[in-house]
């Protein structure tokens, strides 16, 4: 029997090895998206959720698209048009026929994924009952409805009989799924209910779900449960580890070995791979609360990236370093190439090397943005020969930007439009407007976020120019 399954929710996603495996073919229709691109992406790990693109295809005038990839493991992908998305599971060797329900993509005021992103409704056509999307879709439906119906019994009364009822409901509806990804997903999601009804104590849960089992780096629900269970584990939860002096351990001659040895005192962390993953997570938590140890923390994570026997840990460690140092002073400013105000030329950020760059993000309908740009104008005159000022508009209509700039004859510096390059807003983490960033002559971040023109930007520019002499 064939089924259709509506995906109307955003899924977290995972990385897998794509260099070998079986071919996956994806085709479908997206009414209203003609002339745009549809992007299939995933993230490379569940600690940092670093997103990567797997495939990109044009949507023709009739809304049709097709793409392919190669994978040897189950992955959970995200299909995006502009910054609107929906997720689905992808199994090796499968073919997927997708229908994205009609959406008015162009009725958006601002091209900012942090402000205007929406979940697309996506239909996976002709799914067999053993397809992972059908199985886990049904499981999630049963699980979520059960939690709502039995809220008091689970959260307040800790009724353990309800755990058996949930498992029976899943078995009655789905039978006995054979897909290992699905089995692990369901097992670790139900582990949350095991915690709720207090069937086991915290240490027994850790032993049963982590110590005695392999690390499932690629399973979304395993890692979700891992992140919850080991949140601040090294400093608060573990009775043994919270006694450690991590400042001293980080200052050891070989801090990586010293930290692993210290964590080995906790019997739950006996497996080497689990212990190392807990260490990476702990170092991430420590970095965000530590002052003087940040440099040593990065050094230890770098050692993991270079020396860990686990390829997954090396990948995660590399992503953690990028995540923790992103937009920090001295790190490379994310590159971009955007069209100018008249749409006659493309400006590349790296073409401005050799001069200080003051970058700001704005829209014409953001009163705070335009007020600050009135304050910016005299600074563009003062530093004209030493600084390049670049203003990037994230509003949907390039024409609206041009018409507004026509009214501002004295705004004569570089203006660019975000166009379809909304990833630039993600790279610069543009969550509110206006945002100012100062980039030094070598293309590195000098200050993020920089002061506004009305509150100290001029002094910061002068300090940078003075230090560059």
ROVOKE-977992 format. One record per residue (C-alpha): x, y, z. Coordinates in pm, whole numbers, m for minus. Example, Ala and Ser with C-alpha at 12.3 -4.5 7.8 and 13.67 -1.06 7.14 Angstrom:
<sites>
xx_yy_zz
1230_m450_780
1367_m106_714
</sites>
This chain:
<sites>
xx_yy_zz
0_0_0
134_344_m94
96_658_118
165_1028_97
318_1200_397
300_1574_466
616_1724_609
519_2056_769
791_2087_1025
1156_2186_1034
1393_1899_1111
1739_1911_1255
1983_1745_1019
2299_1539_1018
2619_1482_823
2728_1163_651
3005_1053_418
2902_1139_65
3209_1032_m129
3091_667_m143
2753_502_m133
2436_478_m335
2277_734_m561
1967_922_m446
1740_1094_m698
1509_1378_m600
1259_1549_m828
943_1746_m777
744_2062_m822
738_2389_m627
455_2614_m755
545_2980_m735
921_2922_m719
994_2945_m1091
1327_3116_m1158
1458_3045_m808
1697_2778_m681
1611_2493_m448
1889_2386_m214
1937_2056_m32
2149_2095_280
2246_1912_595
2466_1976_895
2793_1800_958
2739_1730_1328
2480_1765_1603
2692_1963_1848
2748_2270_1630
2480_2220_1360
2721_2355_1100
2520_2362_779
2658_2247_444
2505_2236_96
2466_1896_m71
2290_1989_m394
2144_2292_m568
1908_2296_m864
1714_2559_m1062
1335_2563_m1051
1199_2607_m1405
910_2832_m1505
662_2549_m1441
799_2491_m1090
980_2165_m1172
1322_2069_m1034
1550_1768_m1004
1875_1686_m826
2082_1391_m705
2343_1300_m445
2535_997_m320
2523_868_37
2603_550_226
2401_637_540
2062_771_636
2063_1148_647
1801_1406_727
1804_1682_470
1659_2029_447
1505_2154_124
1515_2533_101
1381_2793_m138
1520_3133_m45
1522_3090_335
1198_2889_361
1247_2519_428
1114_2174_509
1293_1857_613
1280_1488_526
1481_1170_573
1696_1043_289
1793_676_261
2066_542_29
1950_426_m312
1601_578_m289
1411_802_m530
1190_1079_m393
903_1254_m569
830_1581_m391
543_1825_m410
603_2152_m228
269_2319_m170
218_2664_m327
382_2954_m146
407_3325_m228
783_3362_m208
793_3717_m335
554_3859_m75
837_3920_168
945_4262_287
1293_4172_404
1533_3902_287
1650_3798_631
1639_3429_729
1639_3520_1098
1323_3732_1060
1108_3600_776
1185_3229_743
884_2999_711
828_2624_714
728_2495_374
467_2223_345
619_1938_149
446_1622_32
651_1309_m29
447_1117_m284
391_742_m304
569_644_16
562_275_112
483_195_475
841_92_544
986_425_426
1165_609_703
959_925_649
636_733_696
760_531_995
908_822_1190
627_1055_1087
375_816_1237
592_759_1543
625_1132_1610
249_1175_1568
179_899_1824
447_1024_2063
340_1389_2057
m31_1309_2094
48_1074_2383
244_1341_2571
m40_1589_2533
m308_1340_2640
m114_1211_2941
59_1532_3050
m42_1506_3417
29_1135_3442
378_1176_3298
497_1511_3432
324_1520_3772
234_1166_3872
532_988_3708
300_701_3615
532_427_3490
248_219_3345
208_491_3081
553_404_2943
431_53_2857
115_203_2708
319_427_2479
534_138_2360
224_m74_2298
64_205_2094
377_236_1880
393_m142_1822
21_m161_1739
54_109_1471
399_41_1326
457_m325_1401
828_m402_1422
1031_m162_1205
1357_m308_1078
1541_11_987
1818_57_1245
1808_436_1223
1436_429_1302
1482_188_1592
1752_404_1749
1552_721_1690
1245_579_1864
1447_427_2148
1620_755_2236
1304_960_2203
1121_725_2439
1421_765_2674
1281_1110_2750
967_943_2886
1182_703_3088
1325_1013_3254
984_1171_3304
835_875_3489
1159_826_3682
1185_459_3584
1561_487_3635
1788_721_3823
2018_956_3628
2326_733_3660
2138_422_3547
1999_612_3248
2351_719_3155
2477_363_3190
2193_204_2991
2176_459_2710
2538_568_2674
2799_361_2859
2683_25_2722
2604_144_2370
2803_282_2076
2812_655_2008
2559_727_1731
2705_1049_1592
2467_1045_1294
2138_972_1469
1944_1291_1537
1755_1165_1841
2057_997_2001
2247_1325_1982
1946_1521_2103
1929_1301_2413
2309_1319_2449
2305_1699_2444
2032_1708_2708
2183_1446_2937
2539_1582_2924
2448_1949_2946
2698_2100_3195
2782_1744_3296
3151_1812_3367
3080_2105_3601
2746_2036_3768
2580_1700_3705
2864_1453_3759
2941_1412_4130
3299_1317_4043
3387_1555_3759
3251_1874_3914
3531_1851_4173
3802_1892_3906
4013_2205_3876
3978_2254_3502
4190_2569_3503
4486_2361_3626
4414_2076_3385
4405_2316_3090
4744_2452_3194
4906_2105_3204
5190_2016_2969
4953_1787_2777
4606_1920_2865
4427_1685_2623
4568_1376_2797
4518_1530_3141
4153_1605_3074
4079_1259_2932
4245_1101_3237
4036_1319_3470
3713_1226_3288
3801_856_3308
3739_874_3683
3368_881_3600
3275_519_3527
2990_628_3298
3255_763_3061
3456_442_3036
3414_411_2655
3685_624_2492
3463_768_2217
3192_869_2461
3448_1025_2696
3599_1231_2414
3259_1352_2291
3164_1458_2645
3497_1641_2666
3427_1831_2344
3083_1932_2468
3224_2031_2805
3494_2244_2644
3226_2420_2436
3031_2499_2752
3349_2608_2929
3453_2842_2647
3128_3036_2673
3171_3094_3046
3550_3116_3074
3763_3426_3047
4133_3351_3075
4116_2987_2958
3974_3048_2610
4309_3014_2432
4390_2686_2609
4041_2552_2538
4083_2615_2166
4427_2450_2179
4280_2132_2332
3999_2119_2075
4261_2168_1802
4450_1868_1942
4132_1660_1920
4085_1773_1560
4439_1659_1475
4488_1350_1692
4156_1185_1779
4133_825_1654
3764_888_1575
3701_1062_1242
3366_1188_1373
3535_1355_1670
3794_1517_1443
3515_1658_1227
3319_1785_1527
3628_1944_1683
3703_2133_1361
3347_2261_1347
3359_2363_1714
3671_2574_1653
3505_2747_1359
3188_2799_1561
3359_2940_1869
3594_3172_1678
3347_3286_1412
3337_3667_1380
3593_3699_1658
3869_3966_1628
4154_3848_1407
3952_3583_1222
3877_3614_848
3564_3814_766
3316_3599_572
3358_3668_202
3077_3774_m27
3012_3910_m374
2702_4123_m420
2556_4343_m691
2579_4721_m660
2291_4967_m625
2235_4998_m999
2281_4625_m1061
2560_4699_m1309
2854_4543_m1128
2949_4282_m867
3158_4388_m571
3370_4127_m394
3473_4184_m34
3822_4045_m94
3876_4304_m369
3884_4567_m92
4189_4420_79
4447_4683_170
4192_4924_313
3984_4924_627
3622_4833_554
3326_4955_757
3036_4726_670
2679_4786_775
2348_4607_716
2030_4809_675
1689_4852_509
1518_5168_389
1217_5113_619
1433_5071_931
1423_5419_1086
1713_5341_1317
1918_5233_1016
1858_5546_812
1911_5777_1110
2248_5617_1174
2343_5644_808
2278_6018_826
2530_6012_1110
2760_5794_900
2781_6040_610
3030_6282_774
3251_5986_866
3261_5877_503
3393_6223_418
3649_6229_699
3797_5885_623
3735_5880_245
4097_5803_151
4157_5541_418
3831_5353_469
3581_5191_235
3223_5217_360
2990_4944_237
2616_4934_312
2428_4611_237
2049_4627_205
1850_4316_295
1512_4440_173
1342_4233_m93
1309_4500_m360
1626_4635_m516
1408_4898_m685
1281_5021_m349
1639_5055_m230
1734_5252_m543
1435_5483_m516
1517_5557_m155
1882_5623_m235
1776_5861_m514
1632_6077_m237
1962_6067_m48
2193_6243_m292
2468_6288_m33
2490_5916_44
2765_5855_m208
2950_5551_m70
2919_5185_m178
2568_5034_m164
2500_4667_m232
2184_4457_m238
2163_4112_m81
1976_3967_m382
1957_3588_m352
2271_3569_m135
2086_3544_197
2360_3319_332
2562_3638_380
2314_3741_650
2365_3405_819
2742_3432_796
2734_3773_964
2460_3665_1207
2241_3963_1118
1964_3917_1373
1879_4285_1416
1931_4611_1230
2137_4819_1203
2453_4612_1238
2804_4754_1190
3123_4552_1140
3482_4680_1105
3723_4477_891
4096_4547_890
4329_4585_590
4405_4211_587
4039_4114_562
4006_4009_925
3737_4105_1174
3850_4400_1385
3524_4454_1571
3187_4276_1564
2946_4424_1641
3098_4771_1611
2960_5086_1766
2698_5284_1578
2800_5613_1410
2616_5802_1684
2793_5622_1967
3163_5572_1910
3224_5432_1561
3451_5724_1474
3684_5661_1769
3710_5289_1690
3802_5362_1327
4070_5606_1440
4213_5351_1683
4239_5092_1405
4400_5335_1161
4648_5445_1428
4744_5087_1513
4791_5007_1142
5060_5269_1088
</sites>
